[in-house]
């Protein structure tokens, strides 16, 4: 197959002088003779004719274009051949590639040149004598070329390594940010210990624990942010001891290649990426939009949150959930009054005035309302309203 000939199903010839494509061998011999490139059949021509053609060939070599590829330093006779060489051989140069682990020679680059840039890991290290790609197709391709007597052939992703920039480590993870996340209820104490343990393991191995890649800085889509996360394991989903975590900034969803993908709460790699994002790029998280800052509101919010924590056992949670499902769930058929679009109020208070859980003919009245959060969000069918008081 050739990129220069659409729907080509047979072999063909490319002229090294003018770039013309010729299908038949006989026609190709005649075409080469016209350029002064003698074939075996043309050797029987008269000496005077050979001499004139040799002179023409010499003149052609002297007037040949001086186009040179800066990557492999090869010169070309025509602009057509130069452009074809750049497109076919060095098409991957425009694709960014990132050095993730300088010690082991691990790189991060896009799997495909079209569509969403989903990166993969490749390893190429002269020191460790390892040249491998993460994808199965590339591995099969290199094995096939080795069996066919052409060892040393590399896949498209490994060819990009020669254009990789110098390793630039990202910002190191700070443990005080984990404490802040735990105070906001974003992570549990057990997950905090797992994140700290894996981060310390990566530091001892002299490897970057979390390496973010923003393809939006290179002119591609800014919606997805990819992370290369250290695992310390070797499996099908992390052949080089690293896995890929993707964050969709549009929906706020995280995805990982590890075995904990079916249960996100068990994936420590996602929490590591959340740790880095919360520390360096909170603007990507839609849950941390800044609102009006008031010290009294903050203190009241923290006090109310601390009072609420620790006073709910499993029985209380079940009773509250049953009450919410019975009295607060949206019915299947709505009346016309509820179908009218109304302005979202800036403050929400409970309609109940007496306790719904206490028995007796005269249940006690509820205490005055207290501020629980200043970051309430209302999700509508066509809008999202933030900065409400619940």
N, C-alpha and C positions, 0 to 999 in steps of 0.2 A: 504494500500500500504506500502511496506517496501523497503528501499534502498538496503537491502542485498539480496533480491530475485528479479531478473529481470522478468518483465512481470508477477508479482504475481497477481492473480485474486481471491484468496481465503485466508482465515485465516490460520495461521500456528503457530508453537511453536518454541521458542528459548531456548535451554538448558542453564541454568544458570551456569553450571559447565564447559562445553567444547565448548559452542556456536554452537552446531550442530542444523540445521534446520530440523524439522520433521513436516509433514503435518497432520497425523492422531492422534487422541487422544490416541487410544489403543497403537500404537507404541511409543507414547511419554511416557505413563506409564511404558512400558517395559524399555525404555531408562533411565528413572529416577531411576528405581529399580537397574539398573546396576551401578549407581553411589551411591547407598545406600540411596537415597531419597525415603522413603517408601510412597506408596499411600495406599488408603483404601483397595485395593485388596491384597496388599502385607502384610497387618496386620495379615492375617491368616496363615502366615508361622510359622514354628516351632521356639520355643524360641532360640535354638542353632543357627539357621540360622540368626535370627534377631540379635542376639548378635554379630555374625561375621560381619554382614553388618554394624552394628553400629560402630564396631571397625574400619572397613574400612573407614566409613564416618568421624570418628574422625581423623584418619591418614590423610585423604584428606584435612580436615580443617586445620590441622597443617602445611601441606606442601603447602597450597594455596599461590598463588602469592600475593605480597603486592602492586599491582598497584593501585594507588590512583589518582583521578582526582583533580587537583589543584584548579579548579573553584568551584566545589560543594563538594569536600572532600569525595567522595564516593569511596570505595574500590571495586576491581573486582578480580574474581578468575582466569580469563584468559586474555591474551593479546587481543584475538578476541573481547571479550565483552568490554574491555576498549577502543579499537579502534572504535567499533561501537557506543559506548556512546559518544565519542568525535565527531564523524561525524554527528550523528543524533541530539544530544541535544545541543552541543556547537559548531556547525559548523559556527555560526555567529561571533565567537570570533575573527577570522582572519580579519573580515571586519572592517575597521576604522569607528569610530563614533565620532562626534565633538559636544561639548557643545557650543551652540550658545548664549543662554540667561541663565545665571546662576540664575537670579532672578525668572524666570518663569519656568525653567526646560525644555527648548526647545533644541532639539538635531537635528543634521544633519547627515544622513547616507544613504548609497546606497539602492535603492529600490530592485534591483536584484543582485544576486551574480555572474551572468554571463553577458557578453556583456559590453556595455558602462555603466559606473558607473553614473547613473542618481540619485542624492540624493533626499530625501524627508525629511520632518520635522516630528518629533514625540515629544510628550510632556509627561513627567513623573516627577511629583513633589509631594512629600509627604506633603510639606508645603501648597501648593494650592489644594491638594487632586484631582489631575487631572492625568489620565492615558489614553492617546489617541494617535492614529496613523492617519496620513494624508490620507492614501489610503483607498478606499472604501472596498476593499476585506478584509483587516485586520479588519476593523470595523465590517463587517458582520461575520467574523470568531469569534471574541470575543463575539458578541451578541449571536451567535449560541451556543457556549460553555456555556454561562451563562444560557440559556434556557434549556440546556440538563443536568443541575445540576452540572456543573463543573466551578463555578465562579473563577475568578482570573487567568484564562489562558491568556497569552499575546502572541502577534504575534512575528514573527521573529525579527522585527525591535526594538520592545520594549525590547526584551531580551538582545539586545546589549548594553543597557544603563549601565548595571553593569560593562562593560569593558571600558567605556568612560574615557578619561583622564581628568585632571583638566582643567577648563575653562581658555583659554589663549586668551585674546582679541587681535585683530589685530591692526595695526597702525591706529590712529585716522585720520579722514579726515581734511585737511587743506584748508582754503578758498583761500589762495593765489594761489593754483594750479588751482582753477576754473578760476581765472583771466588770468592765463597763457593759459588755454584752450580757453578762449574766444578771446584772442589776436590771436590765431592760427586759429580761425574760426571753432572750433570743437563744440561749444555750444553757444547758444544765451543767451542774458541777462535775458529773461523770464525764461529759463530753469535753469539758475544759481540761481535765486531767489527760484524756486521750490526745487532745491536740498538743498540749505541752510535751507529752512524752514523744510523739512522732516528730515534733519540731526539734527537740533535743537530739533525737536519733539522726536526723538529717544534718544537723550541725556537726555531730561527731564524724559523720561520713564525708564532711566537707562538700556537701551538696546543697543546692538551693531548695528549700522546702516548698515554696509556692512561687511559681514564675508566671506572671500574667502576660497575655498577648492581646493587644488592642489593634485589630486589623483596620479600625476606623482611621487610625493615624496614617495609613498607607493608601487611603482612597477607597477602601472597601466599605462594606456595611458596618455601621456602628452598633447594631442591635445586639450582636452576640460578643461576649467576652470569654476567651478561653484561658484556662489555667493548666499548667503542667505541675502536677503535685507529686511529691516524693512519697513512695510507699514502702520502700525497703524490702519488697517482695519480688518474686519472679514467677509470673503466671501468664496465661494467654492474654489477659487484659492489661498486663503491665510487664511486657517482656524485658524492658530495660530498667525495671525498678521504679517506673513512674507511670502515672495514669493521667487521663485528660478529664477535666471538669469544665462544663460549659454553663454559663449564666446567660439567660435570656432577659435582657433589660426591659423588654416590652411586656412580658407576662410575669417576671419575677421568679421564674422556675429555674431550678438547678438540676443538672444531669451529670452522672459520672459513669465510667465504664466498669467500675468495680462490681463485686457480687452483691453489694448492698443497694443496688439500683432499685430493686423492687420495694425496698423499705428505706426511704430517704433518711429516717431518723437514725439508722445504724451506720450511715456513711460518714466517717470521720473526715474524708477528703473534702466534702462539701463544706463542713464547718471550718476547715483550714482556709478555704477560699473566702468564706464569709468573714473570717477573722481579718484576712488581708484587705478585703473590700471595705469592711467597717473601719479599718484603720486608715486607709489611704484614699479611698474613693467612695465616700458616703453618698455622693450625688447620684451614684448608680442604683442605690437602694431607695425605692419609693416609700419605704417605711420611716425614713429619717428626714423628712422635709422640715425645714425650720419654720416655726410659727412665732407668734408674739411671745417674747421671753419676759416672764414676770417671776421674781424671786418668791413672792408669797404663793403663787400658783404652784411653782416647782416644789416648794417645801410641803405644801398641802398634798400634792400628788404623791410625793415620796412617802409621807406619813400614812396616807390612806392605803397605799400599796403594801406597806409593811404591816399595817393592821389587818389587811385582808389575808395576807399569806399566813399559813400555818393554822388557820381557824376552820378549815374545811376538810372534813374527812370524806371517805368514799360514800357514806350514807347521805351526807349533805349534797354532794355533787350529783348523786342520782336523783334526789328529790328536786333539786333545782332544774336538772335537765328535763325531768318529766313535766314539771310545771311549764317550762318554756315551750316544750313540744305541744302541750295541750292548749295553752292559752295564747302563745305568741307565733305559732307557725302560720305562714301565709296559706290561706285556703286555696283549693284547686280552682274554684270559680269566684272571681272578684265582682263586687258590685260596681255600678257605674261611678259611685263616689270615689272609689279607690283607683279607678282608671284615669282620673283627671290628673294632669301633671301639675304638681304644686312646687313651690319653692322650698328647698330644704332648709329647715330651721337651723339656727346657729347654736341652739342649746337643746339638749334632750334631758327630760326628767321623767321619772316613773309616774304612771297613772294611778297606781295602787296607793291607797292611803292607810290601809290596815295590812297586817302581816298575813299573807296567804297560807302560811304553814302552821300557825298556832291554832289549836282547836278551841272550841267553846263558842258560845253565842256572842260573846263580845271580845273578839281578838284585839290585841293591843294595836295602837296606832304606830305607824312607822316614824322613825326619827327624821329630823330635817335632812334634806338631800345634801350630799357631800360630793365634791368634785373627785371623779375617779381617774379621768384622763383628759388631757388637752389635745390629744392627737387622734381624735375620732375621725373615721373616714366612712362616707356613705357611697356605695357603688350602685349606680343606676344602670339602666339598659343602655343609655347613650352618654352617660356623664359620670364623672368621679368628683366628689366634693370632699375637700380636705380641710383640716384646721377647725373642726367642730368641737364643742364641749359636750361631753357625754354626761 
